[in-house]
Amino acid sequence: MAVRATVSRFPIDSDAQEACGIPWGLTVTPFAAKDENGQAPVYGSDGHLLPRCENCYAYFNTYCELDQWAWNCSLCGTLNGLSSEAIARYSRPQSCAEMMSSFVDLEFPLEGSEEEILHARPVYVAAVDLSSSEEFLELTKSALQAALEALAPESLFGLATFSHKLGLYDVQGPIPVVKNVFIPQDAEGTLPIELEDVMPLLQFLAPVDTCKDRITSALETLRPTTSWERTPPGTGQELNGVLMGGRGFGMAMEALCNYLGSEYGNTFALARVFAFLSGPPDHGPGQLDTRRYGEQYASKGEDADRALLPEQTPFYKDLAAVAVQAGVCVDIFAVTNEYTDLASLKFLSIESGGSLFLYSNTDDSTLPQDMYRMLSRPYAFNCVLRLRTSTEFKPGHSYGHFFPDPQYENVQHIICCDSYATYAYDFEFANNVGFSRHSSEQPMVQIAFQYTVVVPPEELPGSELLSSSRGKHSIKRRLRIRTLQYGTARNLNELYDGVDPEVVLSLLVHKVILASLEEGVREGRMLLHDWLVILTSQYNEAFNLIQYKNGSSSITGQLDVTFSQCPQLQPLPRLVFALLRNPLLRFHEEGVHPDYRIYVQCLFSALEPSSLHRAIYPVLTSYSTPDKQAYPRHSLSRAALITSGSPIFFLDAYTTLIVFYSSTADPSLPFPPPHDCLLRSTINKLKQERCITPKLIFIRGGQDDASVFENYLIEEQDVNGTGLTSVMGFVSFLEDITQSVLEYMK
């Protein structure tokens, strides 16, 4: 569980918080195996016996004062009695994880019989769009072959297809058999028959270890639904035998969730559905009207950046709730360059605990690699995340892909969580008093994360391997708790010295995404610009860099917009500039596709701070040879390339990695870099650490088209998107901030 705060020392009171201009909050990556310093938790058992505060329900931790019979809560100060069992436990402190570390991971006893626990198996279902092209289906088959390699042998796998009909495959017999149900064209229609009556669920879900070859054979039979087949003769809908449409995605997803839900808690503890989509749903319930894209694109009357971000129907948000109740997590893989309205579809994936992937074409898609990577890493499910604080402050907004508990405040439910998924909170003071100035009462934060994992048989202790359960997965319920103590800043200088710019960026990204969704992209841009203006003016006042003449509004002194006296703040103007140039906040008329904007929103709102930093302001490194690094970091400008004099540049933009050989590079340097060199090993390491597969591009300056690399050199581009200015992009931006600060301070 990695936790990073925007400031290492918290503001002492609401006046100090207001004066500093820095968002106050933190990010948490709950299922990360280690903390932000690389420390693993102390593992233990009997999580249900951990004492809890009678007042605030915080868990006992190493910061609590403990005497023989009682303990003081480190969050609210309440004195709590200890049970006789706890007194006995804590008389041997080295035997209890919670006495040894403030970061613990404790096993919880499961409810239900042992047999049921041991019988739960991982379940995966692929739902493939047949209203598609041959190329799309070939890519999907490759992805599913990769998935079959990554799945544990004991897993159950089901193959379904959808178009104007929903197909269920039985691969447990000698040859694959498909049974189809027609999906009604009407948006209010229902399936004529229950899927359980079409094919019993346990006939549909095949064991991967014994049926892998037959699943592969079934995949080979997939063919696009031809436009002829989609046209029922005599319906009056045929046009020379051609009918566009027939992608009954909504109905197919709803039927599959209900179908799987019947065995939730019995056959499986979590089912994952992989939905492969080649275009917008246009048939039956959940169909989307994609004409709004064309209409908005053509119209001048309405702000397209605002009109295309909200969903046009609550169908998929409601369906996500159905999926959650059925124990189903949906991952959507959209391979399309046509408008698909991901603004409406995204809720089905992110609110059911899944991911949303977008690939603009089949040619260079990383879908098979992403699929394998996603299934190879560990994940937790049925998670509950709870953040508690000491009494002086409280969580304000929470951000991330979860759904809030309907009953309890600051409790978030996460259906499926991997080791990359990150969530954010901002804080506010509970009253006007603020924190005590005595060092004995420091601000406290406690994060509790309860989760379930499926443990393969080889990871079970020998005593748990009953002869009847050999080769079967086991379900484990665990509780991970991290308790942190923070200092308070005595003045603004101390507060600014403890700023973590990457975490500040994370909170800013969450806030501008929220503003964009509610008020439009223009509003998101204004919010970001105004924040930097206010921060700059407050910094200048705090450091007494400017004075007012004799009480008038005229200002003397040199305004500092680069935060030269505070190294921790210096990256912020560049990060804000880069964020304004990012597709997240660029205007529709600049050619930002609305589906791509939604994809970026979903990706960025789940990234941990260091990854997000690279995605917004890429890291540019130079090499003198493929085996020798020259400089670890350059600004994103042509001037930086020219002045460095290095022949090789490596750009890491998180989703894209580019190796660029300058046109003046020595021709004897090997291109592309050899596989055994430092640059290649750096690239391979970065690829291994990513939650998605970055696209790797090699460019030879002067010979290849270098525009994809040059587009990342944003510091010479105008922040408003009018292309290249007179090579003064970032400089012009700082001049604009200077003028805005002077206006603000008048």
C-alpha positions in Angstrom: 0.0 0.0 0.0 1.8 3.1 -1.3 0.6 6.4 0.2 1.9 9.8 -0.9 0.7 13.2 0.4 0.8 16.5 -1.5 2.8 18.0 1.5 5.0 16.1 4.0 4.1 18.6 6.7 0.4 19.5 6.9 -0.8 23.2 7.2 -1.3 24.1 10.8 -4.8 25.6 10.3 -7.3 26.6 7.6 -5.7 30.1 7.3 -2.3 28.4 6.5 -4.1 26.1 4.1 -5.8 29.0 2.3 -2.5 31.0 2.2 -0.3 28.3 0.7 -2.4 27.6 -2.5 -1.4 23.9 -2.6 -4.1 21.2 -2.7 -4.0 19.3 0.5 -4.6 15.5 0.1 -3.0 12.2 -0.7 -3.0 9.3 -3.2 -3.2 5.7 -2.1 -2.4 2.5 -4.1 -3.9 0.0 -1.7 -3.0 -3.3 -3.4 0.6 -2.3 -4.1 2.8 -5.1 -2.6 5.1 -2.5 -0.9 4.8 1.0 0.4 6.2 4.1 -1.3 9.6 3.4 0.3 9.8 -0.2 -0.9 8.8 -1.7 2.5 6.5 -4.7 2.6 3.8 -5.1 5.3 4.2 -7.3 8.3 1.8 -10.3 7.7 -0.3 -11.8 10.4 -3.5 -13.7 11.2 -6.6 -13.2 13.3 -7.5 -9.8 11.7 -11.0 -10.2 13.3 -9.4 -10.0 16.8 -7.7 -6.6 16.1 -9.0 -4.1 18.7 -11.0 -1.1 17.4 -11.8 2.2 19.0 -15.2 2.5 20.5 -15.5 6.1 19.4 -14.1 6.4 15.8 -13.7 2.7 15.0 -10.1 3.1 14.0 -7.9 0.0 14.4 -5.3 -0.5 17.1 -1.8 0.4 15.8 1.8 1.1 16.9 1.1 4.8 17.5 -1.5 4.0 20.2 -0.5 4.3 23.9 -0.9 0.8 25.5 -0.9 -0.1 29.1 -1.7 -3.4 30.8 -5.5 -3.1 30.6 -6.3 -0.4 28.0 -5.1 1.6 25.0 -5.5 5.2 23.8 -6.7 5.7 20.2 -4.0 7.5 18.2 -6.7 9.1 16.0 -9.3 10.4 18.5 -7.6 10.0 21.9 -10.4 7.8 23.3 -9.4 5.3 26.1 -10.5 1.8 25.2 -10.4 -1.3 27.4 -8.7 -4.5 26.2 -10.3 -8.0 26.2 -8.6 -10.8 28.1 -7.7 -12.4 24.8 -6.0 -9.1 23.6 -4.2 -8.7 26.9 -2.8 -12.2 26.5 -1.8 -11.5 22.9 -0.1 -8.2 23.6 1.9 -9.7 26.5 3.9 -11.3 23.7 4.4 -8.3 21.3 6.7 -10.1 18.9 4.0 -12.5 18.0 1.6 -9.8 16.8 2.0 -8.0 13.5 0.2 -4.9 14.7 2.7 -4.5 17.6 5.7 -4.7 15.2 4.7 -2.3 12.4 2.2 0.5 11.4 1.8 -1.3 8.1 0.2 -4.7 8.5 -1.7 -7.3 6.4 -3.8 -9.7 8.5 -5.8 -12.7 7.4 -9.5 -12.8 8.2 -11.6 -15.9 8.8 -14.0 -16.6 5.9 -17.7 -17.2 6.3 -19.1 -20.4 4.7 -18.1 -24.0 4.7 -14.5 -25.0 3.9 -15.8 -27.0 0.9 -17.4 -24.0 -0.7 -14.3 -21.9 -0.1 -12.1 -24.4 -1.8 -14.5 -25.0 -4.7 -14.5 -21.4 -5.8 -12.7 -21.1 -9.2 -11.7 -18.1 -11.3 -14.3 -17.6 -14.1 -13.6 -15.7 -17.3 -16.0 -15.0 -20.2 -15.1 -13.5 -23.6 -17.9 -11.6 -25.3 -16.9 -11.0 -29.0 -18.5 -8.5 -31.4 -19.2 -10.3 -34.7 -20.6 -7.1 -36.3 -17.0 -6.4 -37.2 -14.2 -7.0 -39.7 -12.0 -10.0 -40.3 -9.0 -7.9 -39.0 -10.8 -7.2 -35.7 -11.6 -10.9 -35.2 -8.0 -11.9 -35.9 -6.8 -9.4 -33.3 -9.4 -10.6 -30.8 -8.4 -14.3 -31.4 -4.7 -13.4 -30.8 -5.7 -11.6 -27.6 -7.8 -14.6 -26.3 -5.0 -17.0 -27.2 -2.7 -14.8 -25.0 -5.4 -14.9 -22.3 -5.6 -18.7 -22.3 -1.8 -18.8 -21.8 -2.0 -16.5 -18.8 -5.0 -18.2 -17.1 -4.5 -20.7 -14.3 -5.3 -24.2 -15.5 -8.2 -24.6 -12.9 -10.0 -21.5 -14.4 -13.3 -21.8 -16.1 -13.7 -20.1 -19.5 -16.8 -19.2 -21.5 -17.0 -17.9 -25.1 -20.0 -15.8 -26.2 -20.6 -13.7 -29.3 -23.0 -10.9 -30.0 -24.4 -9.1 -33.1 -28.1 -9.1 -33.8 -28.0 -12.3 -31.9 -26.3 -13.6 -28.8 -24.2 -16.9 -29.2 -23.2 -19.2 -26.5 -20.4 -21.8 -27.2 -20.3 -25.3 -25.7 -16.7 -26.5 -26.1 -16.8 -29.4 -23.7 -18.0 -31.9 -26.4 -15.9 -33.3 -29.2 -16.7 -30.4 -31.5 -17.6 -26.8 -30.5 -21.4 -26.1 -30.7 -22.9 -22.6 -30.7 -26.5 -21.9 -29.7 -27.9 -18.5 -30.7 -30.7 -16.3 -29.3 -32.0 -13.4 -31.3 -31.7 -9.9 -29.7 -34.8 -7.8 -30.2 -34.2 -4.6 -32.2 -36.4 -2.5 -30.0 -34.6 -0.5 -27.2 -37.2 -1.8 -24.7 -37.1 -5.4 -25.8 -36.2 -8.5 -23.8 -34.7 -11.8 -24.7 -37.3 -14.4 -25.7 -35.7 -17.1 -23.5 -33.4 -17.3 -20.4 -29.8 -18.1 -21.2 -29.8 -20.9 -18.6 -32.6 -22.6 -20.8 -30.4 -22.1 -23.9 -27.4 -23.7 -22.3 -26.8 -24.6 -18.6 -24.1 -22.3 -17.2 -21.8 -25.2 -16.2 -22.0 -26.5 -19.8 -21.0 -23.0 -21.0 -18.1 -22.6 -18.6 -15.3 -25.0 -19.6 -12.2 -25.9 -17.6 -9.2 -24.4 -19.2 -6.9 -27.3 -18.4 -8.9 -29.9 -20.3 -10.6 -27.8 -22.9 -7.9 -25.3 -24.1 -7.5 -26.9 -27.5 -11.3 -27.0 -28.1 -11.6 -23.3 -27.0 -8.9 -22.5 -29.6 -10.9 -24.5 -32.2 -14.0 -22.6 -31.3 -12.2 -19.3 -31.7 -11.1 -20.3 -35.2 -14.8 -20.7 -36.2 -15.6 -17.0 -35.5 -16.6 -15.1 -38.6 -18.0 -11.6 -39.0 -21.8 -11.5 -39.3 -22.3 -10.5 -43.0 -24.6 -7.7 -43.8 -26.8 -10.2 -45.7 -27.3 -12.4 -42.7 -28.2 -9.3 -40.6 -31.2 -8.5 -42.9 -34.3 -10.6 -42.1 -35.9 -10.8 -45.6 -39.3 -9.1 -46.0 -38.8 -6.8 -43.0 -38.7 -3.7 -45.2 -35.2 -2.9 -43.8 -33.1 -4.3 -46.6 -31.4 -2.1 -49.0 -30.1 -4.4 -51.8 -29.6 -6.9 -49.0 -27.5 -4.6 -46.8 -28.4 -3.5 -43.3 -26.0 -1.4 -41.3 -26.1 -2.1 -37.6 -26.8 -5.2 -35.6 -24.5 -4.7 -32.6 -26.7 -5.7 -29.6 -24.0 -5.1 -27.0 -26.2 -3.8 -24.2 -28.7 -6.7 -24.2 -25.8 -9.2 -24.5 -24.0 -7.7 -21.4 -27.2 -7.6 -19.4 -28.1 -11.2 -20.2 -24.5 -12.5 -19.5 -24.5 -10.7 -16.1 -27.8 -12.3 -15.1 -26.6 -15.7 -16.5 -23.4 -15.7 -14.4 -25.1 -14.2 -11.3 -26.9 -17.4 -10.6 -23.6 -19.1 -9.6 -22.1 -16.1 -7.8 -20.8 -17.3 -4.4 -21.0 -20.9 -5.4 -19.0 -21.7 -8.6 -17.1 -18.5 -8.5 -16.2 -15.5 -6.2 -15.6 -13.1 -9.1 -16.3 -13.5 -12.8 -14.5 -11.3 -15.3 -16.1 -10.5 -18.7 -13.9 -9.3 -21.5 -16.0 -7.4 -24.0 -14.4 -6.9 -27.4 -16.2 -4.1 -29.2 -15.6 -2.8 -32.8 -18.1 0.1 -32.8 -21.1 1.7 -31.1 -24.0 -0.5 -29.8 -26.9 0.1 -32.3 -29.3 -2.7 -31.8 -31.7 -3.5 -29.0 -31.5 -2.3 -25.4 -28.6 0.0 -24.7 -28.3 1.2 -28.3 -26.6 4.6 -28.6 -27.3 7.4 -31.0 -23.9 8.4 -32.5 -25.4 11.1 -34.6 -24.9 13.5 -31.8 -21.2 13.5 -32.6 -21.8 14.6 -36.2 -24.4 17.2 -35.2 -22.2 18.7 -32.5 -19.1 18.6 -34.7 -20.9 20.6 -37.4 -22.8 22.9 -35.1 -21.4 26.2 -33.9 -24.2 26.9 -31.4 -23.2 24.4 -28.7 -19.9 23.7 -27.0 -18.9 20.3 -28.3 -16.3 19.9 -25.5 -19.2 20.1 -23.1 -21.9 18.2 -25.1 -19.9 15.1 -25.8 -18.6 14.3 -22.3 -21.8 13.3 -20.4 -23.5 10.0 -21.0 -26.6 10.0 -23.3 -28.3 7.2 -21.4 -28.1 5.8 -17.8 -28.4 2.2 -19.3 -24.7 1.3 -18.8 -24.4 2.9 -15.4 -27.5 0.9 -14.2 -26.0 -2.2 -15.9 -22.8 -1.7 -13.9 -24.9 -2.0 -10.7 -26.4 -5.2 -12.0 -22.9 -6.6 -12.7 -21.7 -5.7 -9.2 -24.7 -7.6 -7.7 -23.9 -10.6 -9.9 -20.2 -10.6 -8.9 -19.2 -9.7 -12.5 -16.4 -7.3 -13.5 -16.4 -6.1 -17.1 -13.3 -5.0 -19.1 -14.1 -3.2 -22.4 -11.6 -3.5 -25.3 -12.8 -1.1 -28.0 -10.9 -1.4 -31.3 -12.4 1.3 -33.5 -11.8 4.7 -35.0 -15.5 5.6 -35.3 -17.4 7.5 -32.6 -18.5 4.8 -30.1 -19.7 7.1 -27.3 -17.4 5.8 -24.6 -18.8 8.6 -22.4 -21.9 6.3 -22.0 -20.1 2.9 -22.1 -17.3 3.7 -19.6 -19.5 3.2 -16.6 -20.0 -0.5 -17.3 -16.2 -1.1 -17.0 -15.0 1.4 -14.4 -17.9 1.0 -12.0 -17.8 -2.8 -12.1 -14.1 -2.7 -11.3 -12.9 -3.3 -14.8 -10.7 -1.3 -17.3 -11.4 0.6 -20.5 -9.0 0.1 -23.4 -9.2 2.0 -26.7 -7.2 1.0 -29.8 -7.7 3.2 -32.9 -6.8 0.4 -35.4 -5.9 -3.3 -35.6 -2.5 -2.8 -37.3 -0.3 -1.8 -34.4 -2.6 -2.6 -31.5 -1.1 -3.9 -28.3 -4.3 -5.7 -27.3 -2.8 -9.3 -27.0 0.1 -8.0 -24.9 -2.3 -5.9 -22.7 -4.5 -8.9 -22.2 -1.7 -11.2 -21.1 -0.3 -8.5 -18.8 -3.6 -7.8 -17.2 -4.3 -11.5 -16.4 -0.7 -12.3 -15.3 -0.7 -9.8 -12.4 -2.4 -10.4 -9.1 -5.6 -8.7 -8.3 -7.9 -8.4 -5.3 -11.7 -8.3 -5.4 -14.7 -7.4 -3.3 -12.6 -4.7 -1.7 -13.6 -2.1 0.8 -11.4 1.0 1.3 -11.8 3.2 4.3 -9.8 6.3 5.2 -9.9 7.7 8.7 -8.2 10.8 10.1 -7.5 12.4 13.5 -10.3 14.7 14.7 -8.9 18.0 13.6 -9.4 17.3 9.9 -11.5 15.1 7.6 -11.5 13.8 4.0 -13.3 16.1 1.5 -13.6 14.6 -2.0 -12.5 11.1 -2.9 -11.5 10.3 -6.5 -11.0 7.1 -8.4 -12.8 4.1 -10.0 -14.9 2.9 -7.1 -18.5 3.4 -5.9 -19.2 5.0 -2.5 -21.0 3.1 0.2 -24.7 4.1 0.3 -24.7 4.1 4.1 -21.3 5.0 5.5 -19.3 8.1 4.7 -15.7 7.8 3.4 -16.2 4.1 2.6 -15.5 3.0 -1.0 -16.2 -0.3 -2.6 -13.8 -1.6 -5.3 -15.0 -4.7 -7.2 -11.6 -5.5 -8.7 -8.3 -3.9 -7.8 -4.8 -4.6 -9.2 -1.5 -3.4 -7.8 -1.5 -0.3 -10.0 -5.0 1.1 -9.2 -4.7 4.4 -7.4 -7.2 6.5 -5.5 -7.0 10.1 -4.2 -8.5 12.1 -1.4 -8.4 15.8 -0.5 -8.6 17.0 3.1 -10.3 19.9 4.9 -10.3 21.1 8.4 -13.1 20.0 10.7 -13.1 23.3 12.6 -11.4 26.7 12.8 -8.9 25.5 15.5 -6.6 23.4 13.3 -3.8 21.2 14.7 -2.2 21.5 18.1 1.2 23.2 18.2 2.4 20.5 20.6 4.5 17.8 18.9 2.8 15.1 21.0 -0.5 15.5 19.0 0.4 15.1 15.4 -2.0 14.6 12.4 -2.8 11.0 11.9 -4.2 9.1 8.9 -5.3 5.5 8.9 -6.2 3.6 5.7 -7.9 0.2 6.0 -8.3 -2.0 2.9 -10.2 -5.3 3.2 -10.0 -7.5 0.2 -10.3 -11.1 -1.1 -7.7 -13.0 -3.2 -7.8 -16.3 -4.9 -4.7 -18.3 -3.8 -3.4 -21.0 -6.2 -2.9 -24.4 -4.5 0.9 -24.1 -4.6 0.8 -21.0 -2.4 -1.2 -22.7 0.4 0.6 -23.9 3.5 1.0 -27.7 3.6 -1.5 -28.1 6.5 -4.2 -26.5 4.3 -3.7 -28.9 1.4 -6.3 -31.5 2.3 -6.1 -34.5 0.0 -9.6 -33.7 -1.3 -8.6 -30.1 -2.2 -5.3 -30.7 -4.0 -5.2 -28.7 -7.3 -8.0 -26.4 -6.2 -7.8 -22.7 -5.6 -8.5 -21.2 -2.2 -10.2 -17.9 -1.3 -8.5 -15.7 1.3 -10.0 -12.6 3.0 -7.4 -10.2 4.2 -7.2 -6.8 6.0 -4.4 -4.4 5.1 -3.9 -1.4 7.4 -1.5 1.5 7.1 -1.3 4.2 9.9 0.7 7.3 9.2 1.8 10.2 11.3 2.5 13.6 9.7 4.2 16.7 11.0 2.8 20.2 10.8 4.5 23.2 9.0 5.3 26.2 11.3 5.3 28.6 8.3 4.8 28.6 4.5 8.5 28.1 3.8 8.4 24.8 5.7 5.1 23.8 3.9 6.5 24.6 0.4 9.7 22.7 1.2 7.6 19.5 1.7 5.6 19.7 -1.5 5.5 16.6 -3.7 4.7 18.0 -7.2 3.7 14.6 -8.6 1.0 14.2 -6.0 -0.2 17.8 -6.5 -0.5 17.0 -10.2 -2.6 13.9 -9.4 -5.1 15.9 -7.4 -5.2 18.6 -10.1 -5.9 16.1 -12.8 -8.8 14.6 -10.8 -10.2 18.1 -10.2 -10.0 19.2 -13.8 -11.6 15.9 -15.0 -14.5 16.5 -12.6 -14.8 20.1 -13.8 -14.7 19.0 -17.5 -17.4 16.4 -17.0 -19.7 18.9 -15.1 -19.0 22.2 -16.9 -17.0 21.3 -20.0 -13.3 21.4 -21.1 -13.2 25.2 -21.2 -14.1 25.3 -17.5 -11.4 22.7 -16.7 -8.8 24.8 -18.4 -9.8 27.9 -16.6 -9.7 26.2 -13.2 -6.2 25.0 -13.9 -4.9 28.4 -15.2 -6.5 30.2 -12.2 -5.0 27.8 -9.7 -1.5 28.5 -11.0 -2.1 32.3 -10.9 -3.3 32.2 -7.3 -0.4 29.9 -6.2 2.1 32.2 -7.9 0.7 35.3 -6.2 0.6 33.6 -2.8 4.2 32.4 -3.2 5.4 35.9 -4.1 3.6 37.4 -1.1 4.9 34.7 1.3 8.5 35.3 0.2 8.1 39.1 0.2 9.2 39.3 -3.4 6.9 42.2 -4.2 5.6 45.2 -2.2 2.7 47.6 -2.7 3.6 51.3 -3.1 2.3 53.4 -0.2 -1.0 51.5 0.0 -1.7 51.9 -3.7 -2.4 49.1 -6.1 0.9 49.5 -8.0 3.6 46.9 -7.3 7.3 47.1 -6.9 9.8 44.3 -7.0 10.5 41.5 -9.5 7.6 39.0 -9.8 8.9 35.4 -9.7 6.8 33.0 -11.8 9.4 30.2 -11.9 9.4 29.7 -8.1 13.2 30.2 -8.1 13.4 30.2 -4.2 11.5 26.9 -3.8 12.9 23.8 -5.7 9.8 21.7 -4.8 7.4 24.2 -6.6 9.6 24.7 -9.7 8.2 21.7 -11.7 4.6 23.0 -11.3 4.4 25.7 -14.1 5.8 23.1 -16.6 3.3 20.5 -15.5 0.4 22.9 -15.7 1.5 24.0 -19.2 1.8 20.3 -20.3 -1.6 19.5 -18.8 -3.2 22.3 -20.8 -1.5 20.9 -24.0 -2.7 17.3 -23.2 -5.7 15.8 -25.1 -7.5 15.7 -21.7 -7.9 19.5 -21.9 -7.4 20.4 -25.6 -10.4 21.6 -27.6 -12.6 19.6 -29.8 -11.7 21.8 -32.8 -8.0 20.8 -32.4 -9.0 17.3 -33.5 -9.3 15.6 -30.1 -11.7 12.7 -30.6 -14.3 12.6 -27.7 -13.8 8.8 -27.2 -10.0 9.3 -26.9 -10.6 12.1 -24.3 -12.8 9.7 -22.3 -10.2 6.9 -22.6 -7.5 9.3 -21.3 -9.7 10.4 -18.4 -10.2 6.8 -17.4 -6.5 6.0 -17.7 -5.2 9.1 -15.9 -7.7 8.9 -13.0 -6.3 5.4 -12.1 -2.5 6.1 -12.5 -0.2 6.5 -9.5 1.6 9.9 -9.4 5.0 9.0 -11.0 3.3 7.3 -14.0 0.8 10.2 -14.4 3.8 12.6 -14.4 5.3 10.8 -17.4 2.0 10.6 -19.2 1.6 14.4 -18.9 5.2 15.6 -19.1 7.2 12.8 -20.7 10.8 12.1 -19.6 13.4 12.9 -22.3 16.8 11.3 -21.7 19.9 11.4 -24.0 22.5 8.8 -24.7 26.0 9.2 -26.2 25.9 5.6 -27.3 23.3 2.8 -26.8 25.4 1.7 -23.8 26.1 5.1 -22.2 23.6 7.6 -20.9 24.5 11.3 -21.4 21.9 13.3 -19.5 19.0 11.9 -17.4 16.5 14.6 -18.1 15.9 17.4 -20.7 13.1 19.9 -21.2 10.8 19.1 -24.1 12.1 21.5 -26.6 14.1 21.5 -29.8 16.6 23.8 -28.1 17.4 21.1 -25.5 18.1 18.6 -28.3 20.4 21.0 -30.2 22.3 22.2 -27.1 22.9 18.7 -25.7 24.8 17.5 -28.7 23.8 13.9 -27.9 23.2 11.6 -30.9 20.4 9.4 -29.3 17.3 10.5 -27.4 14.9 8.3 -25.5 11.4 9.7 -24.7 9.1 8.0 -22.2 5.5 9.2 -22.5 4.1 6.3 -20.5 1.8 5.0 -23.3 4.5 5.5 -25.9 8.3 5.0 -25.9 10.3 6.6 -28.7 14.0 6.1 -29.5 15.2 9.0 -31.7 18.5 9.1 -33.5 19.4 12.7 -34.5 20.2 13.5 -38.1 23.8 14.3 -37.0 24.3 11.0 -35.3 27.4 9.0 -36.2 26.3 6.5 -38.9 28.4 3.8 -37.2 26.1 3.8 -34.2 23.9 0.7 -34.4 20.2 1.4 -35.4 17.9 0.2 -33.9 19.8 -0.2 -30.6 21.1 -3.8 -30.1 19.2 -6.1 -27.7 22.0 -6.4 -25.2 22.7 -2.7 -24.6 21.8 -0.4 -21.7 19.1 1.5 -23.6 17.3 -1.7 -24.5 17.4 -3.0 -20.9 16.0 0.3 -19.7 13.2 0.0 -22.2 12.5 -3.6 -21.2 12.4 -2.7 -17.5 10.0 0.2 -18.2 7.7 -2.1 -20.2 7.6 -4.7 -17.5 6.6 -2.0 -14.9 3.6 -0.7 -16.9 0.0 -1.6 -16.4 -0.5 -1.3 -20.2 1.9 -2.1 -23.0 3.6 1.0 -24.3 4.0 1.4 -28.0 7.7 1.3 -28.9 8.8 3.5 -31.9 12.3 3.8 -33.5 13.0 7.0 -35.5 16.0 8.0 -37.5 16.2 11.8 -37.9 16.6 13.0 -41.5 15.3 9.7 -42.9 12.1 8.8 -41.1 9.0 10.9 -40.4 9.9 12.4 -37.0 6.5 14.2 -36.4 5.4 11.7 -33.8 8.5 12.6 -31.7 8.4 16.3 -32.4 4.8 16.5 -31.3 6.0 15.7 -27.8 8.4 18.8 -27.8 5.6 20.9 -26.4 7.6 23.8 -24.9 7.7 25.5 -28.3 4.0 25.0 -28.9 1.3 27.6 -28.1 -0.7 26.6 -25.1 -3.9 27.4 -26.9 -3.3 24.9 -29.6 -2.7 27.2 -32.5 0.3 25.1 -33.6 3.9 26.4 -33.5 4.4 30.0 -32.4 7.6 31.9 -32.9 9.4 29.2 -30.8 8.1 30.9 -27.6 5.4 28.4 -26.3 6.4 27.9 -22.7 8.0 31.3 -22.4 4.8 33.0 -23.7 2.8 30.9 -21.2 4.9 32.3 -18.3 4.5 35.8 -19.6 0.7 35.3 -19.6 0.8 33.9 -16.0 2.9 37.0 -15.0 0.2 39.4 -16.5 -2.6 37.4 -14.9 -0.8 37.5 -11.5 -0.4 41.2 -11.7 -4.1 41.6 -12.6 -5.1 39.3 -9.7 -2.9 41.2 -7.1 -4.3 44.6 -8.0 
